[in-house]
């Protein structure tokens, strides 16, 4: 139940921001997509930020928290193996 209340609160906050920006909901497709990108990136800001505060390089922090995979999804040419991401080489047959 707590998750639903937090989700409703976040939705209300976004609604207030949309109102302040004078954007009607449902937002135009490009505005909505940029907003979704912001949500995905913002969701990864805390875990990556914690790694950066520990002295980890940005690229390594993104890799350790799997931020890139979360934001971009599975990139073309990659196949996810259970428990690890496997990279395919050009010319390898796709499964």
Secondary structure by P-SEA (a helix, b strand, c coil): caaaaaaaaaaaaaaaaaaaacccccccaaaaaaaaaaaaaaaaaaaaaaaaaacccaaaaaaaaccccccccccccccccccbbbbbccccccc
